[in-house]
Amino acid sequence: MVAHPSPGSVGRVVGVLEHALRMMYKPPRRPQFFYTTAPLPCPYVSGRTERKVVTEITGPDAEQLHDRLSRAGFRRSHNIAYAPVCPGCNACVPIRIIAEQFQPDRTQRRIMRANAGLEGFEVPARATSEQFQLFQRYQQMRHGDGDMATMSFYDYRAMVEDTPIETFLVEFRDTDDRLIGACLTDRLADGLSAVYSFFAPGMDRRSLGSYAIIWLVERARQLGLPYVYLGYWVPESRKMAYKARFKPSEVLANGIWRVLTDADRAPETAELQTVTVE
């Protein structure tokens, strides 16, 4: 005699199968669109033209997308990732510090001593009037003829708070609790990314920009993260060449991250990466 399942048991089996199918189903991945910008004067090398490839960082997979783009040499601004694709130019080279192996040189040790009284505080990516006042002073002193010098508080707030990923600010305060520097920072799966830093003018001897990088390297070590991403090293630009002083570092050349050598530090040997998203 053959036993027939009851209607109730059949329903339970069907329900389990439907649930399993829903768990296995993966909706089609939304295509990622990339666009190129119109040519503009290069902000780093006089007489050259800048073009960028840009894409939007959005959706439930924004963190993973940003990680992949960062490894491919992109940078973030608001919810946009960008990379240089300038015709006939390879001056901008993505660079990252190998955190665990970093060894400060003589100048960097002096910077650490000069800022021994500073303390860095990680705070949420929320704009404050105190930060903005410092930001304005920095822009007026260092970049008075640039577009950022005319930013309003609302522009600054958008720069800090419009982020689809994990982002925080590092506030650097002296022993009197005065804010004298800040660094907007992204958290990646494999490191920390210095998005933008600004600091009090008139403190050149303290090299606060370099100190912020040294602080991020130590923080990456504490978090067990291998890299600190610094954006683009531009050997032909005095204001961007300093990034190669942090050793050891890696540069992205022809789609592959490799250790930066002393020979690479000559401007004529710099190579542009091939933009490849894994």
Secondary structure, DSSP 4 states (H G I P E B T S, - for coil): -PPPPPHHHHHHHHHHHHHHHHHH--PPPPPPP-EEPPPEE-SSSTT-EE-EEEEE--STTHHHHHHHHHHTT-EEETTEEEEE--TT----EEEEEEGGG----HHHHHHHHHTTT-EEEEEES---HHHHHHHHHHHHHH-TTSGGGG--HHHHHHHHH--SS-EEEEEEE-TT--EEEEEEEEEETTEEEEEEEEE-TT-GGG-HHHHHHHHHHHHHHHHT--EEEEEEE-TT-HHHHGGGGSSSEEEEETTEEEEPPTGGGSGGG--PPP----
